[in-house]
Amino acid sequence: MNGCKLTIDRPTWKRLAGRLGRRLKGRMDPEDALQEAYLRLQRYQQKNQVHDAEGFLIRAATNIDVDQHRAELRQRQNISFTPDDLYNSIADNYPLQDEALISQLRLQRAREGIKAMPPRTREVFLLHRLEGLRYREIAVRLGISQSAVEKHMARATMFLTSWTKEW
């Protein structure tokens, strides 16, 4: 086979791609791996004799998949680890139980404060903070001036600040 071109018919190609699909375990597309392997076979045959072209293709495609997988792992792992990187990778970033409890209590206190606001001030505050409306959009929706919206937001902020001061 030295120097001669190997041609593979479509049924053989599909059979080889099927074998590769079971070997590659979904990491790489079997057709892509087989195509790359076929190109390697063509280059290899220019100087060497190949006795089992199908075996060469399967082995080369598998090696291509392994090489790509290793390259992806190296890229993800970023080989230059420091002790801090290692610590941060295993550190538990969840809040401590007492911090979670305090946060829940603060949230409950804020909810109570929002409920205690005058109705129009609460409505303006919630439209801005929860629905993300701009002051002029709130003014149009509620039929009030933008200045009135600004005053309601100032009142809401001052009220919640004093309401949660000790928390």
C-alpha positions as MATLAB code, in Angstrom:
seq = 'MNGCKLTIDRPTWKRLAGRLGRRLKGRMDPEDALQEAYLRLQRYQQKNQVHDAEGFLIRAATNIDVDQHRAELRQRQNISFTPDDLYNSIADNYPLQDEALISQLRLQRAREGIKAMPPRTREVFLLHRLEGLRYREIAVRLGISQSAVEKHMARATMFLTSWTKEW';
ca = [
       0.000    0.000    0.000;
       2.999    2.271    0.013;
       1.976    5.466   -1.770;
      -1.446    4.199   -2.889;
      -4.651    5.954   -1.887;
      -7.169    4.100    0.249;
     -10.804    4.694   -0.579;
     -13.533    3.720    1.823;
     -17.093    3.186    0.664;
     -20.008    4.727    2.567;
     -21.171    1.493    4.321;
     -17.623    0.830    5.597;
     -17.328    4.449    6.761;
     -20.657    4.166    8.642;
     -19.565    0.869   10.234;
     -16.253    2.388   11.378;
     -18.039    5.492   12.707;
     -20.407    3.208   14.630;
     -17.490    1.335   16.212;
     -15.911    4.647   17.143;
     -19.159    5.941   18.600;
     -19.061    3.140   21.152;
     -15.364    3.705   21.900;
     -15.329    7.493   22.129;
     -18.089    7.621   24.752;
     -19.568   10.833   23.383;
     -16.525   13.027   23.996;
     -15.872   13.627   20.311;
     -18.034   13.218   17.238;
     -17.128    9.839   15.639;
     -17.371   11.259   12.109;
     -14.942   14.080   12.989;
     -12.520   11.693   14.652;
     -12.694    9.304   11.689;
     -12.096   12.147    9.221;
      -9.014   13.310   11.148;
      -7.787    9.720   11.384;
      -8.268    9.272    7.628;
      -6.109   12.349    6.995;
      -3.425   10.927    9.302;
      -3.602    7.602    7.414;
      -3.112    9.392    4.096;
      -0.039   11.234    5.421;
       1.354    8.067    7.047;
       0.935    6.031    3.861;
       3.145    8.426    1.910;
       6.205    6.948    3.638;
       5.011    3.754    5.320;
       3.166    0.596    4.475;
      -0.137   -0.042    6.286;
      -1.378   -3.633    6.408;
      -4.641   -3.007    8.275;
      -6.100    0.352    7.245;
      -9.309   -0.093    9.248;
      -7.354   -0.943   12.407;
      -5.140    2.092   11.808;
      -8.203    4.328   11.455;
      -9.823    3.031   14.644;
      -6.612    3.351   16.676;
      -5.790    6.809   15.262;
      -9.323    8.108   15.894;
      -9.233    6.784   19.454;
      -5.858    8.458   20.012;
      -7.197   11.729   18.591;
     -10.101   11.571   21.039;
      -7.772   10.858   23.980;
      -5.434   13.697   22.958;
      -8.328   16.142   22.698;
      -9.712   15.019   26.059;
      -6.301   15.485   27.718;
      -5.906   18.932   26.185;
      -9.333   19.949   27.501;
      -8.439   18.659   30.981;
      -5.143   20.568   30.995;
      -6.926   23.701   29.881;
      -9.590   23.338   32.601;
      -7.152   22.447   35.355;
      -4.779   25.365   34.727;
      -1.690   23.455   35.803;
      -0.225   26.264   37.970;
      -2.013   25.545   41.258;
      -1.150   27.448   44.398;
      -2.106   26.322   47.909;
      -4.768   29.059   47.937;
      -6.259   27.699   44.712;
      -6.444   24.255   46.256;
      -8.029   25.633   49.434;
     -10.577   27.644   47.430;
     -11.494   24.617   45.340;
     -12.446   22.612   48.441;
     -13.678   25.464   50.641;
     -17.333   25.438   51.612;
     -18.761   28.724   50.379;
     -22.160   28.248   52.001;
     -22.919   30.590   54.891;
     -22.631   29.306   58.418;
     -25.901   28.328   60.081;
     -25.931   31.357   62.341;
     -25.259   33.668   59.366;
     -28.121   32.059   57.435;
     -30.437   32.461   60.426;
     -29.471   36.116   60.874;
     -30.060   36.743   57.156;
     -33.502   35.125   57.381;
     -34.367   37.265   60.395;
     -33.195   40.437   58.601;
     -35.268   39.510   55.561;
     -38.307   38.904   57.744;
     -37.745   42.272   59.448;
     -37.511   43.997   56.038;
     -40.754   42.299   54.902;
     -42.491   43.551   58.050;
     -41.134   47.037   57.377;
     -42.435   46.989   53.813;
     -45.861   45.919   55.081;
     -45.803   48.763   57.625;
     -45.178   51.448   54.972;
     -48.005   53.684   53.836;
     -49.787   51.933   50.905;
     -48.732   54.355   48.129;
     -45.122   54.433   49.336;
     -45.071   50.621   49.471;
     -46.549   50.415   45.973;
     -43.949   52.800   44.522;
     -41.122   51.019   46.338;
     -42.186   47.554   45.105;
     -42.716   48.721   41.520;
     -39.196   50.097   41.497;
     -37.347   47.405   43.478;
     -39.215   44.249   42.481;
     -40.518   45.025   39.003;
     -37.540   47.190   38.034;
     -39.617   50.090   36.721;
     -37.992   53.483   36.317;
     -39.357   56.487   38.167;
     -41.041   57.961   35.089;
     -42.652   54.575   34.278;
     -44.035   54.385   37.823;
     -45.318   57.956   37.539;
     -47.193   57.122   34.314;
     -48.582   53.882   35.704;
     -49.835   55.468   38.925;
     -50.856   58.807   37.416;
     -48.563   60.858   39.660;
     -45.608   63.128   38.981;
     -42.061   61.850   38.784;
     -41.246   64.149   41.696;
     -43.893   62.373   43.785;
     -42.321   59.022   42.898;
     -38.920   60.323   44.003;
     -40.398   61.501   47.313;
     -42.103   58.133   47.919;
     -38.815   56.329   47.229;
     -36.976   58.643   49.626;
     -39.625   57.988   52.293;
     -39.416   54.235   51.724;
     -35.631   54.260   51.971;
     -35.644   56.364   55.137;
     -38.381   54.226   56.673;
     -36.595   50.929   55.968;
     -33.303   52.345   57.166;
     -34.773   53.281   60.523;
     -36.908   50.116   60.657;
     -33.883   47.849   60.272;
     -31.368   50.069   62.103;
     -30.758   47.702   64.995;
     -30.634   44.654   62.746;
];
